[in-house]
Amino acid sequence: MNAMSQLPRVPLGRTGLEVTRLGLGTAPLATVFWGNAEDRAVATAERAIEVGIRLFDSAPLYGLGESETRLGRALQSIDRDDVVVATKAGRSLAGSPDVAEGVEAEFDFSHDATLQALESSLERLGLDRIDIVHIHDPEEHLAEAIDGTYAALDRLRREGTVGAVSVGTNFVETARFFLRNADLDCVMVAGRLTLLDRSAADLVPDCRRAGVAYLAAGVFNSGVLADPKPGSWFDYAPAPPDVLERAAAIRATCEAHGVSLPTAALHYPLTVDGVTAVIVGMSSPTEVDDNVTAFQTTIPPALWTDLASL
C-alpha cells in the first residue's frame, strides 16, 4: 500500500478537536498479554501515522505502560497538533514506574491518583497535554469516579492540560450514568454497537442530542467478527456455539454482497448517525494497511438491509 496523505476528519463533538473516523487502538502494541515486539509495535503506530490515521487511543493498563511508551516513540515523528491522543484514568499502575515484574494495575478513582496517573501517562507518551482522557471502566466505582477522577479531569480541562473528558466502558448503563451526572465531551463504548450486539443503538442519539461525541470500540467483539470459528473469542471469553452460528450467518450474508466480514464489522458503527469514529486495535503495519483498506471500501447499501434481521 502506498502512503496516503490523510483520512477524512470530522469534529469531535463540541471540543474543537478534529479526528479521523478510523482510530488506532494501542492495546495490541504491548508485549504484556499481547506478545508484540517493541520494534514491530512502534512500526505499527508509525505506519498508522504514515497512512493518515490521526486518532490514537491508549491507557496505562495496556501492557502495564508499554503501549503508551511505544506510542510515544512513534508520535515523535509528527507535529503534535496534527494528532489527537487519548488515554485513560482510573486503572493506575502500582509499583515501579518501569514496566517490569512487580508492576500491576489497580482501580483507583481518587483525585490524587488521577493526577498522578495523568502525570505518568504524559511522561510515557512524551507529551505536555492529553487531548482526551477516558474514565476507565468505572462501573463498580461510580460515586468515587464522579467525585475523584471526573472532578480532577474537569479541572484539568479548564486549565488546558486535558482537551476532552470522556468515559470508556463496556457497559451502556455506565455511559448513561455519566451522561446524566457529568459534563462529558465524548464517550467510548466497546462491543455494544456491532453486528452482533446493538445494545448501544439508543445511546448514540442521546449522545448526539447532548453534543457528546460517540467513539465505537470493540467492533470485532474480541475477535469473533474477524474470524468466526471454534476458539474465537466473544466479549473476552470463548464464543459460545450460538454466537458462532450467528456470526457465520452474518459472514455468509456479507460475502454474498462481495464484502468481507471484518470490513462490514468495521463499517457498521459508522452507519449509525452520531458515531464519530471507530477505534480498532492493530498489532502490525500489515494490520494497519488491511484496516485502512477496509475503511476505504465502499459498502453496498443492500448489505445493511439484509443484515438488519440477523
C-alpha positions as CSV (number, residue, x, y, z in Angstrom):
1,M,0.0,0.0,0.0
2,N,1.3,3.4,-0.9
3,A,1.4,6.1,1.8
4,M,-1.8,8.2,1.9
5,S,-1.9,11.9,2.7
6,Q,-4.9,11.9,5.1
7,L,-8.0,10.1,6.0
8,P,-11.2,12.2,6.4
9,R,-11.6,14.1,9.6
10,V,-14.7,15.1,11.5
11,P,-15.3,17.3,14.5
12,L,-15.1,15.6,17.9
13,G,-18.4,16.8,19.3
14,R,-18.1,20.4,20.6
15,T,-14.5,20.2,21.6
16,G,-12.9,21.9,18.6
17,L,-10.8,18.8,18.0
18,E,-10.9,17.0,14.7
19,V,-10.3,13.3,14.4
20,T,-10.1,10.7,11.7
21,R,-13.1,8.4,11.6
22,L,-10.7,5.4,12.0
23,G,-8.6,5.4,15.1
24,L,-5.7,3.2,16.3
25,G,-6.4,1.3,19.5
26,T,-3.0,0.7,21.0
27,A,-3.5,-2.2,23.4
28,P,-2.0,-4.7,20.9
29,L,1.2,-2.6,20.8
30,A,2.2,-4.3,24.1
31,T,4.3,-7.3,24.9
32,V,2.5,-8.0,28.1
33,F,-0.6,-10.1,27.3
34,W,-0.3,-9.4,23.5
35,G,3.2,-10.7,22.9
36,N,4.1,-7.9,20.5
37,A,7.7,-7.0,20.0
38,E,8.7,-3.4,20.7
39,D,10.1,-2.6,17.2
40,R,7.0,-4.0,15.5
41,A,4.8,-2.1,17.9
42,V,6.5,1.2,17.2
43,A,6.4,0.5,13.5
44,T,2.7,-0.2,13.7
45,A,2.0,3.2,15.2
46,E,4.4,4.8,12.7
47,R,2.6,3.1,9.8
48,A,-0.7,4.4,11.1
49,I,0.7,8.0,11.1
50,E,2.1,7.4,7.6
51,V,-1.3,6.3,6.1
52,G,-3.2,9.2,7.7
53,I,-4.7,7.9,11.0
54,R,-4.7,10.8,13.4
55,L,-6.7,9.4,16.4
56,F,-4.8,7.2,18.9
57,D,-6.3,5.6,22.0
58,S,-4.1,4.2,24.8
59,A,-4.2,3.5,28.5
60,P,-1.8,2.8,31.4
61,L,-3.4,-0.6,31.7
62,Y,-2.4,-1.6,28.2
63,G,0.8,-3.6,28.6
64,L,1.3,-2.0,32.1
65,G,2.6,1.1,30.4
66,E,4.2,-0.4,27.4
67,S,1.6,0.8,24.9
68,E,1.9,4.4,26.0
69,T,5.7,4.3,25.8
70,R,5.7,2.7,22.4
71,L,3.1,5.1,21.0
72,G,5.1,8.0,22.4
73,R,8.1,6.9,20.4
74,A,6.1,6.9,17.2
75,L,4.5,10.3,17.9
76,Q,7.9,11.9,17.9
77,S,7.7,11.7,14.0
78,I,4.7,14.0,13.7
79,D,3.6,17.5,14.6
80,R,1.8,17.3,18.0
81,D,-1.0,19.5,16.8
82,D,-1.7,17.1,13.9
83,V,-2.8,14.2,16.1
84,V,-5.5,13.5,18.8
85,V,-4.2,11.3,21.6
86,A,-6.4,9.7,24.2
87,T,-5.5,7.8,27.3
88,K,-7.4,6.7,30.4
89,A,-7.5,7.2,34.2
90,G,-8.9,5.1,37.0
91,R,-6.9,1.9,36.4
92,S,-3.5,3.0,37.5
93,L,-0.1,1.3,37.7
94,A,1.2,0.4,41.1
95,G,4.8,-0.3,42.0
96,S,7.9,0.7,40.0
97,P,7.3,3.3,37.2
98,D,9.2,1.0,34.9
99,V,7.3,-1.8,33.2
100,A,8.8,-4.7,34.9
101,E,8.0,-7.6,37.2
102,G,6.0,-6.4,40.2
103,V,4.0,-3.7,38.4
104,E,0.3,-4.2,38.4
105,A,-2.8,-2.2,37.6
106,E,-5.3,-1.3,40.3
107,F,-8.6,0.5,40.4
108,D,-8.2,4.0,42.0
109,F,-10.5,6.7,41.0
110,S,-9.4,9.2,43.7
111,H,-8.5,12.7,42.8
112,D,-4.8,12.4,43.7
113,A,-4.4,9.0,41.9
114,T,-5.9,10.6,38.8
115,L,-3.5,13.5,38.8
116,Q,-0.6,11.1,39.4
117,A,-1.8,8.7,36.7
118,L,-2.1,11.5,34.2
119,E,1.4,12.8,35.0
120,S,2.8,9.3,34.5
121,S,0.9,8.9,31.2
122,L,2.3,12.3,29.9
123,E,5.8,11.1,30.7
124,R,5.4,7.8,29.0
125,L,3.8,9.4,25.9
126,G,6.3,12.2,25.8
127,L,3.6,14.8,25.7
128,D,2.7,18.0,27.6
129,R,-1.0,17.6,27.3
130,I,-3.6,14.9,26.6
131,D,-6.4,15.5,24.1
132,I,-8.9,13.0,25.5
133,V,-9.0,11.3,28.9
134,H,-11.5,8.4,29.4
135,I,-12.6,7.5,32.9
136,H,-11.6,3.8,32.6
137,D,-14.1,1.0,33.4
138,P,-15.7,2.8,36.4
139,E,-18.9,0.7,36.6
140,E,-18.1,-0.7,40.1
141,H,-16.9,2.7,41.4
142,L,-19.4,5.2,40.1
143,A,-19.5,7.6,43.1
144,E,-15.8,7.7,43.5
145,A,-15.2,8.1,39.8
146,I,-17.5,11.2,39.8
147,D,-16.1,12.7,43.0
148,G,-12.5,11.9,42.3
149,T,-11.5,11.2,38.7
150,Y,-14.2,13.3,37.0
151,A,-13.6,16.3,39.3
152,A,-9.9,16.1,38.6
153,L,-10.3,15.9,34.9
154,D,-12.8,18.7,34.8
155,R,-10.3,21.0,36.5
156,L,-7.5,19.9,34.2
157,R,-9.8,20.5,31.2
158,R,-10.4,24.1,32.4
159,E,-6.6,24.5,32.8
160,G,-5.9,23.2,29.3
161,T,-3.9,20.1,30.3
162,V,-6.8,17.9,29.1
163,G,-8.7,18.7,26.0
164,A,-11.8,16.5,26.4
165,V,-13.3,14.4,29.2
166,S,-14.8,11.0,28.4
167,V,-15.8,7.7,29.9
168,G,-14.5,4.4,28.5
169,T,-16.6,1.4,29.3
170,N,-18.1,-1.9,28.0
171,F,-21.5,-1.1,29.6
172,V,-24.2,1.1,28.1
173,E,-25.7,1.9,31.5
174,T,-22.3,3.2,32.7
175,A,-22.1,5.6,29.8
176,R,-25.7,6.7,30.5
177,F,-24.8,7.4,34.2
178,F,-22.0,9.7,33.2
179,L,-24.2,11.4,30.6
180,R,-26.6,12.3,33.4
181,N,-24.0,13.2,36.1
182,A,-21.0,14.7,34.3
183,D,-20.3,17.3,31.6
184,L,-18.8,14.9,29.1
185,D,-17.2,15.7,25.7
186,C,-17.4,12.1,24.4
187,V,-18.0,8.5,25.4
188,M,-16.3,5.4,24.2
189,V,-18.2,2.1,24.5
190,A,-16.6,-1.2,23.5
191,G,-18.5,-4.0,21.9
192,R,-22.0,-2.6,22.1
193,L,-22.5,-1.2,18.6
194,T,-21.5,-4.2,16.4
195,L,-23.0,-6.6,14.0
196,L,-23.6,-9.0,17.0
197,D,-24.5,-6.5,19.8
198,R,-26.5,-3.4,19.0
199,S,-27.5,-2.6,22.6
200,A,-25.9,0.9,22.3
201,A,-28.2,1.9,19.4
202,D,-30.4,4.0,21.6
203,L,-27.4,5.6,23.4
204,V,-26.0,7.2,20.3
205,P,-28.8,9.6,19.6
206,D,-28.8,10.6,23.3
207,C,-25.2,11.5,22.9
208,R,-25.8,13.3,19.7
209,R,-28.6,15.4,21.3
210,A,-26.2,16.3,24.2
211,G,-23.4,17.3,21.8
212,V,-21.3,14.4,23.1
213,A,-19.2,12.5,20.6
214,Y,-19.6,8.7,20.4
215,L,-16.5,6.6,19.8
216,A,-17.2,2.9,18.9
217,A,-14.6,0.4,20.1
218,G,-14.5,-3.4,20.1
219,V,-16.1,-3.6,16.7
220,F,-15.0,-7.2,16.3
221,N,-16.4,-8.3,19.7
222,S,-13.0,-9.6,20.8
223,G,-12.3,-11.3,17.5
224,V,-15.3,-13.4,16.5
225,L,-16.4,-10.8,13.9
226,A,-12.9,-11.0,12.4
227,D,-12.9,-14.8,12.0
228,P,-15.9,-16.8,13.5
229,K,-14.5,-20.3,14.1
230,P,-14.3,-22.6,17.1
231,G,-11.9,-21.0,19.6
232,S,-12.7,-17.4,18.5
233,W,-13.4,-15.0,21.4
234,F,-16.6,-13.0,22.1
235,D,-16.5,-10.3,24.7
236,Y,-13.3,-11.5,26.3
237,A,-14.2,-15.2,26.5
238,P,-14.5,-18.1,24.1
239,A,-17.6,-17.6,21.8
240,P,-20.5,-19.9,22.6
241,P,-22.0,-22.0,19.8
242,D,-25.0,-19.8,19.2
243,V,-22.8,-16.7,18.8
244,L,-20.5,-18.6,16.4
245,E,-23.6,-19.7,14.4
246,R,-24.9,-16.2,14.1
247,A,-21.5,-14.7,13.2
248,A,-21.2,-17.3,10.5
249,A,-24.6,-16.4,9.1
250,I,-23.6,-12.7,9.1
251,R,-20.3,-13.6,7.3
252,A,-22.3,-15.5,4.6
253,T,-24.5,-12.6,4.0
254,C,-21.6,-10.2,3.8
255,E,-19.8,-12.5,1.3
256,A,-22.9,-12.7,-0.8
257,H,-22.6,-9.0,-1.3
258,G,-18.8,-9.2,-2.1
259,V,-17.8,-7.8,1.3
260,S,-15.6,-9.5,3.9
261,L,-17.0,-9.9,7.4
262,P,-14.2,-7.8,9.0
263,T,-14.8,-5.0,6.5
264,A,-18.5,-4.9,7.3
265,A,-17.8,-5.1,11.0
266,L,-15.5,-2.1,10.9
267,H,-18.0,-0.1,8.8
268,Y,-21.2,-0.9,10.7
269,P,-20.9,1.6,13.6
270,L,-20.2,4.4,11.1
271,T,-23.6,3.8,9.5
272,V,-25.2,5.0,12.8
273,D,-25.9,8.7,12.8
274,G,-23.9,10.3,15.7
275,V,-21.0,7.9,15.7
276,T,-17.8,10.0,15.3
277,A,-15.2,7.3,14.8
278,V,-14.3,3.6,15.3
279,I,-11.3,2.6,17.4
280,V,-9.6,-0.6,16.1
281,G,-6.7,-2.4,17.8
282,M,-3.9,-3.1,15.4
283,S,-0.7,-5.0,16.1
284,S,1.4,-4.8,12.9
285,P,1.9,-2.5,9.9
286,T,0.1,-5.1,7.8
287,E,-2.9,-4.9,10.0
288,V,-2.9,-1.1,9.7
289,D,-2.9,-1.4,5.9
290,D,-5.7,-4.0,6.0
291,N,-7.9,-1.9,8.2
292,V,-7.3,1.3,6.2
293,T,-8.2,-0.7,3.0
294,A,-11.3,-2.0,4.7
295,F,-12.2,1.5,5.9
296,Q,-11.9,2.9,2.3
297,T,-14.1,0.1,0.9
298,T,-17.5,1.1,-0.4
299,I,-20.3,-1.0,1.1
300,P,-23.4,-1.7,-1.0
301,P,-26.4,-0.3,0.9
302,A,-28.3,-3.5,0.3
303,L,-25.9,-5.3,2.7
304,W,-27.1,-3.3,5.7
305,T,-30.7,-4.1,4.7
306,D,-30.0,-7.8,4.6
307,L,-28.1,-7.7,7.9
308,A,-30.8,-5.9,9.8
309,S,-32.6,-9.1,10.6
310,L,-29.6,-11.2,11.6
